[in-house]
Amino acid sequence: MISFIFKDKIMIHRVNSIEKLNEVKNNFIGVELDVVYDSVTSYFDINHPPAVSIKLNLKEYLANSNELKSNVYWLDFKNLSKFNKDNALLELNSIVDKLAIDKNRIIVETTSPEFIKNIKDEGYLTSYYLPPHLHTKKEDSILFFISAINDNINKYPTDYISFNSNDYSIVKKNFPNLKKISWYTGNSSTIKKIPSKMKLYTILLDENIDYLLLPYYSKTGNR
């Protein structure tokens, strides 16, 4: 029911194989995947370390679903740095140009927003992946993190901030007007429980939440 009502907001979390992509690509507006840029061979490996790589190239992955012109791809860029940001952008541009993918269908997410300006300037959507587990911190620690996050947001603007839904209340309180993307890390059975479902509805009804990732357990295996 949730995925039907909010079909323009719900994406699938951690779709790191073509098999899983094929299961979900026709039923949801988009997918999130983890990418690691390999500077030696100059390609994006789809993998979530410390999992063992299956050597799946981003170009092959995107070509597999590019017939769906409305699909959104949320790339969690695991190792963006000042050393690879320029070559990584060249490779990403090469892929999207060859496949004729609109850059505004791609969200590039990083924990290091200071290195993503060149990607944003090229027309991709970008997101600052906030420090995790804010809801577990003591009040003085939260104030420290919020101050540091504000500094990054002001110095290195991105299209979105992204965070685990467990931190939604804190993020909404401190950054009410910023555009956001988030993810829910519970399991499918938990989603059906009333408190979890109510929380999900609250998040999805937030006009500043553009996308929410939900788990999906693939018949062909999860990566």
Secondary structure, 3 states (H helix, E strand, C coil): CHHHHCCCCEEECCCCCHHHHHHHCCCCCEEEEEEEEECCCCEEEECCCCCCCCCCEHHHHHHCCCCCCCCEEEEEECCCCCCCHHHHHHHHHHHHHHHCCCHHHEEEEECCHHHCHHHHHCCCEEEEECCCCHHHCCHHHHHHHHHHHHHHHHHCCCCEEEEEHHHHHHHHHHCCCCCEEEECCCCHHHHCCHHHHHHHHHHHHCCCEEEEEECCCCCCCCC
